[in-house]
C-alpha cells in the first residue's frame, strides 16, 4: 500500500541527519503519536551524526565527550596507577604466569584454577615484551580493557542519543566504587567483561553489515568465549542473549530471523566446543587445578535469608554509594560515617540511580523509543535481575567483598538509563544524576584508602614497596631461595621479588603453582614471612611450632615484616 500524501510530505521535510536506518524508519512511520512525543523523539535523535560525509566539526563534537570520559576515568584512578606496586596476590599470579609464558611455559588456564583462562596472562606477557616487566604494565593491561568498555558503551549510546547525553549516562562506570575499581586495575576478570561488551557491539548493527551471518556468528562466538576468560561473564551473558535475539528479530522476514539465530547458535557451539577441548589440554607444570566451580552458578532453595540481609544492609548500598567502606588497619574495611546531610545525599543518589535503572527499561518499551534503546534497556534489565537473583539465591555472598557479585548492575547501568536519557536534555540529565555521581566519586576516592590524602593521590608504603625491596635484599644476602607467607602476601612478594626468592602460601591447599611448593620442600634454608596487614598468620603463633621441628631458627625484623629464618637439619625435612 502506498503512503498517503501527508506521510510523503512528512518524509520530504525530514532532515537527512535524522533519517533512521531502514528497520527503525519502518517502525517510526507505522504509528501515530501526539506532538509532544514527536518532539521527544526529535530531541532524542538531534545531533545524531551521519556515517557518510559528516563534517569535521560535527565529528569532533561527537568525539569530544568520549575523550572527556576517558580522561576523567584515567585521572580518577591515579591513586591506583601511582601505587601499582601495591599489587595483590591474585593479580601477581597473572604477572608471574606471563613471565613464565615468555620463557616458553604454557598453561591453558590461570595457575591453580579451571574457571579463568590464561588470556589475561597472554596479554600481560605481550605488555611485558613491549614495555618491560613492571607492576605498572601489569595494571595497565586490564585498565586498557576498561577504557575499551567505556568507548564501546559510549559509541553504542550515541547512535540514538546526542553525544553529551550519552556521556552523562556513562558516568556511573567512570566514577565507580571499590567493587569495580579492583577489577579495573587488577587482573584477571576485566578482559572477560570487555569481551562481553565487544560482543554486544558486534550484535548491534550486524543486520546492516555487509556480511550479517559472519558478524552474528562471531559475536556469539566472542560472547560465549568470555566464559573461558572468566566464569564471572555468566552474569552478563543472559542480557546479551536477549539483546542478540532482539537483533535477530529485526529481520524483514521470519526466514531471515531464523537464519540469523542459526548463525548465532553456530558461533555458540564452536566456542563451547573449543572451551571443552581446552579443558583437555594437559598442564606443563603438572598443576592439580580444581574443577570449574559450576556450583557457583547453582541456586539454593529456599533463598537464604542471610544473603538477602547482606544485600539490603551492606552490598547493594555499597554498590550504589549509599555506604562507603574504607580500607584500614583491620582485615575488613571500615564503614565511613559522614555527617547526616552527607548520608542523606548518598541515599538520594542511590535511589535516583536504582530508580533509573529499573524505570529505564520500562520506558524503553514505549512505542516511540528507538529500537536500539529498547534492546539496550532490556539487556540492562535482564542483567540487573540476574545479578540480584544470583546474589540472593546462590548463598555464596558472605561479607562486604561480595559486592563484586552485584557489579554487573553498574556495568550495564548506562544501557538501562538510555531510554530515560532520550527524554531529557543533557543538563537536566546531569543534574538528575548529580547526587549519585558525586556520592560515587567521593566513595570511590575514599575507597582507595591510604592511596589518597583528601583530594590528593599519594604514594603509600605498600604502593612504593620499599619495605618489600629491603626484605628481598635481606633474603638474598642470606641465601634464601624459597619461603612461605599467608596467601595474600605470598604471590605478591614473589612477583615483587622477581622470583628471587619464591614464596609459597603457608596453607598448601592455597597453592596456585606447585613447583614453588616442591622447591620449598627441598630447600636447606627457608623463610617464613609475616606482616601486620595479614593478621590471619602471625609469627607468634608459628614460632613455637617451627622451633619444635629442629634445626636453627632466627627471628628477623625488616620494615614492617617479621621473618622466621629456618635452617633445616636435612634437605628433605619439612
Secondary structure as GFF3:
##gff-version 3
##sequence-region A 1 574
A	DSSP	alpha_helix	5	13	.	.	.	ID=ss1
A	DSSP	three_ten_helix	16	18	.	.	.	ID=ss2
A	DSSP	alpha_helix	22	28	.	.	.	ID=ss3
A	DSSP	alpha_helix	35	45	.	.	.	ID=ss4
A	DSSP	alpha_helix	56	76	.	.	.	ID=ss5
A	DSSP	alpha_helix	78	82	.	.	.	ID=ss6
A	DSSP	three_ten_helix	84	86	.	.	.	ID=ss7
A	DSSP	alpha_helix	89	102	.	.	.	ID=ss8
A	DSSP	alpha_helix	119	131	.	.	.	ID=ss9
A	DSSP	alpha_helix	135	158	.	.	.	ID=ss10
A	DSSP	alpha_helix	163	170	.	.	.	ID=ss11
A	DSSP	three_ten_helix	171	173	.	.	.	ID=ss12
A	DSSP	alpha_helix	178	185	.	.	.	ID=ss13
A	DSSP	alpha_helix	190	203	.	.	.	ID=ss14
A	DSSP	three_ten_helix	206	208	.	.	.	ID=ss15
A	DSSP	alpha_helix	212	229	.	.	.	ID=ss16
A	DSSP	three_ten_helix	231	233	.	.	.	ID=ss17
A	DSSP	alpha_helix	234	248	.	.	.	ID=ss18
A	DSSP	alpha_helix	254	278	.	.	.	ID=ss19
A	DSSP	three_ten_helix	294	297	.	.	.	ID=ss20
A	DSSP	alpha_helix	305	310	.	.	.	ID=ss21
A	DSSP	pi_helix	311	315	.	.	.	ID=ss22
A	DSSP	alpha_helix	316	319	.	.	.	ID=ss23
A	DSSP	beta_strand	325	326	.	.	.	ID=ss24
A	DSSP	beta_strand	334	335	.	.	.	ID=ss25
A	DSSP	alpha_helix	340	364	.	.	.	ID=ss26
A	DSSP	alpha_helix	371	394	.	.	.	ID=ss27
A	DSSP	three_ten_helix	400	406	.	.	.	ID=ss28
A	DSSP	alpha_helix	407	411	.	.	.	ID=ss29
A	DSSP	alpha_helix	413	421	.	.	.	ID=ss30
A	DSSP	alpha_helix	426	446	.	.	.	ID=ss31
A	DSSP	three_ten_helix	449	451	.	.	.	ID=ss32
A	DSSP	beta_strand	452	453	.	.	.	ID=ss33
A	DSSP	beta_strand	456	457	.	.	.	ID=ss34
A	DSSP	alpha_helix	461	464	.	.	.	ID=ss35
A	DSSP	alpha_helix	466	477	.	.	.	ID=ss36
A	DSSP	beta_strand	482	485	.	.	.	ID=ss37
A	DSSP	alpha_helix	487	496	.	.	.	ID=ss38
A	DSSP	beta_strand	502	505	.	.	.	ID=ss39
A	DSSP	three_ten_helix	508	510	.	.	.	ID=ss40
A	DSSP	alpha_helix	514	522	.	.	.	ID=ss41
A	DSSP	beta_strand	525	531	.	.	.	ID=ss42
A	DSSP	alpha_helix	539	547	.	.	.	ID=ss43
A	DSSP	beta_strand	552	558	.	.	.	ID=ss44
A	DSSP	beta_strand	561	567	.	.	.	ID=ss45
###
